[in-house]
Protein backbone atom coordinates (compact mmCIF):
# COMPACT_ATOMS: atom_id res chain seq x y z
CA UNK A 1 0.00 0.00 0.00
CA UNK A 2 2.87 2.39 0.79
CA UNK A 3 5.75 3.04 -1.62
CA UNK A 4 8.90 5.01 -0.82
CA UNK A 5 10.26 7.05 -3.71
CA UNK A 6 12.72 9.86 -4.40
CA UNK A 7 14.23 11.35 -1.21
CA UNK A 8 12.33 8.71 0.78
CA UNK A 9 9.00 10.43 0.04
CA UNK A 10 6.24 7.97 0.84
CA UNK A 11 3.19 7.67 -1.40
CA UNK A 12 -0.10 5.81 -0.96
CA UNK A 13 -2.96 5.31 -3.43
CA UNK A 14 -6.23 4.43 -1.76
CA UNK A 15 -8.72 4.42 -4.64
CA UNK A 16 -12.42 4.85 -4.00
CA UNK A 17 -15.87 3.47 -4.67
CA UNK A 18 -17.25 2.73 -8.12
CA UNK A 19 -18.71 5.82 -9.83
CA UNK A 20 -22.29 6.40 -8.72
CA UNK A 21 -21.97 3.91 -5.85
CA UNK A 22 -21.12 4.78 -2.27
CA UNK A 23 -19.47 7.91 -0.96
CA UNK A 24 -15.93 8.99 -1.87
CA UNK A 25 -15.79 10.98 1.38
CA UNK A 26 -16.33 7.73 3.25
CA UNK A 27 -13.36 6.38 1.28
CA UNK A 28 -11.20 9.18 2.70
CA UNK A 29 -12.24 8.22 6.24
CA UNK A 30 -11.59 4.53 5.57
CA UNK A 31 -8.16 5.24 4.02
CA UNK A 32 -7.00 7.45 6.90
CA UNK A 33 -8.18 4.93 9.49
CA UNK A 34 -6.44 2.09 7.62
CA UNK A 35 -3.17 4.03 7.43
CA UNK A 36 -3.35 4.75 11.16
CA UNK A 37 -3.98 1.08 11.95
CA UNK A 38 -1.01 0.05 9.78
CA UNK A 39 1.33 2.55 11.49
CA UNK A 40 1.80 4.88 8.51
CA UNK A 41 1.83 7.97 10.74
CA UNK A 42 4.16 6.62 13.43
CA UNK A 43 7.31 7.92 11.74
CA UNK A 44 8.45 11.50 12.24
CA UNK A 45 6.72 13.02 9.20
CA UNK A 46 7.08 16.67 8.25
CA UNK A 47 3.92 16.86 6.11
CA UNK A 48 1.03 14.67 5.03
CA UNK A 49 -0.78 15.61 1.81
CA UNK A 50 -4.13 14.26 0.64
CA UNK A 51 -5.24 14.62 -2.97
CA UNK A 52 -8.98 14.01 -2.96
CA UNK A 53 -11.87 14.47 -5.36
CA UNK A 54 -13.63 17.79 -5.04
CA UNK A 55 -16.97 16.86 -6.59
CA UNK A 56 -18.41 14.92 -3.67
CA UNK A 57 -21.56 16.08 -1.91
CA UNK A 58 -21.14 14.14 1.35
CA UNK A 59 -19.24 15.57 4.31
CA UNK A 60 -16.49 12.95 4.45
CA UNK A 61 -13.78 15.39 3.45
CA UNK A 62 -14.33 17.42 6.62
CA UNK A 63 -13.28 14.39 8.67
CA UNK A 64 -9.51 15.14 8.87
CA UNK A 65 -10.17 18.44 10.69
CA UNK A 66 -13.28 17.30 12.54
CA UNK A 67 -11.41 14.38 14.12
CA UNK A 68 -8.20 16.36 14.74
CA UNK A 69 -6.25 14.55 12.04
CA UNK A 70 -5.26 17.78 10.27
CA UNK A 71 -4.12 21.16 11.51
CA UNK A 72 -4.69 23.02 8.24
CA UNK A 73 -6.48 22.39 4.96
CA UNK A 74 -5.68 24.12 1.67
CA UNK A 75 -7.95 23.91 -1.35
CA UNK A 76 -6.07 24.05 -4.64
CA UNK A 77 -7.90 24.15 -7.97
CA UNK A 78 -6.91 24.64 -11.58
CA UNK A 79 -7.86 27.73 -13.57
CA UNK A 80 -10.65 25.88 -15.37
CA UNK A 81 -14.25 26.80 -14.62
CA UNK A 82 -15.15 23.12 -14.05
CA UNK A 83 -12.82 23.13 -11.02
CA UNK A 84 -15.06 25.67 -9.31
Phi and psi in degrees as a GROMACS rama.xvg file:
@    title "Ramachandran Plot"
@    xaxis  label "Phi"
@    yaxis  label "Psi"
@TYPE xy
-111.255  131.098  UNK-2
-123.478  130.007  UNK-3
-90.5238  134.506  UNK-4
-123.663  -146.867  UNK-5
-53.396  135.067  UNK-6
56.1536  29.7247  UNK-7
59.746  28.1731  UNK-8
-74.2826  130.116  UNK-9
-99.477  136.27  UNK-10
-130.176  141.031  UNK-11
-133.216  137.554  UNK-12
-114.855  121.374  UNK-13
-102.44  -19.3957  UNK-14
72.6662  -159.767  UNK-15
-172.138  -174.108  UNK-16
-73.8909  166.099  UNK-17
-63.0268  147.456  UNK-18
-56.0204  133.366  UNK-19
80.5003  0.273279  UNK-20
-126.696  129.56  UNK-21
75.582  -166.925  UNK-22
-128.9  120.114  UNK-23
-64.8445  -30.2574  UNK-24
-61.9912  -38.159  UNK-25
-63.8575  -33.2545  UNK-26
-63.4991  -35.8755  UNK-27
-63.1376  -46.7151  UNK-28
-59.8645  -47.2777  UNK-29
-62.0044  -42.7402  UNK-30
-64.3919  -45.2006  UNK-31
-63.8399  -43.7546  UNK-32
-62.397  -41.6504  UNK-33
-62.3098  -44.9391  UNK-34
-62.7259  -38.1693  UNK-35
-63.6656  -45.3165  UNK-36
-62.2974  -33.6772  UNK-37
-87.4308  1.41367  UNK-38
81.5097  19.6191  UNK-39
-65.9951  -23.448  UNK-40
-101.141  4.90815  UNK-41
-75.0361  -24.046  UNK-42
-72.8909  164.882  UNK-43
-80.4749  87.9922  UNK-44
-91.7098  141.797  UNK-45
-82.084  -42.9475  UNK-46
-143.333  152.599  UNK-47
-129.787  123.443  UNK-48
-111.071  140.483  UNK-49
-120.569  128.862  UNK-50
-108.745  106.963  UNK-51
-123.091  159.188  UNK-52
-62.7721  146.396  UNK-53
-106.345  -0.0984629  UNK-54
-103.603  31.7798  UNK-55
-103.983  136.734  UNK-56
-92.3825  -12.9898  UNK-57
-81.7455  168.083  UNK-58
-91.7203  16.5558  UNK-59
-62.1037  -25.9783  UNK-60
-76.6124  -12.5541  UNK-61
-80.1974  -11.5904  UNK-62
-57.8471  -42.8422  UNK-63
-57.1074  -37.6235  UNK-64
-81.958  -42.2603  UNK-65
-58.6173  -37.7128  UNK-66
-100.685  21.0641  UNK-67
60.8208  34.2513  UNK-68
-99.5219  -3.86016  UNK-69
-142.18  143.989  UNK-70
-94.1559  -30.9071  UNK-71
-143.422  151.353  UNK-72
-131.314  133.026  UNK-73
-118.24  134.17  UNK-74
-103.454  122.157  UNK-75
-120.566  126.146  UNK-76
-127.651  163.694  UNK-77
-81.4096  178.213  UNK-78
-82.8615  2.14108  UNK-79
-79.8483  145.071  UNK-80
-62.3093  -31.8288  UNK-81
-63.5562  -23.4553  UNK-82
-71.8512  -22.0948  UNK-83
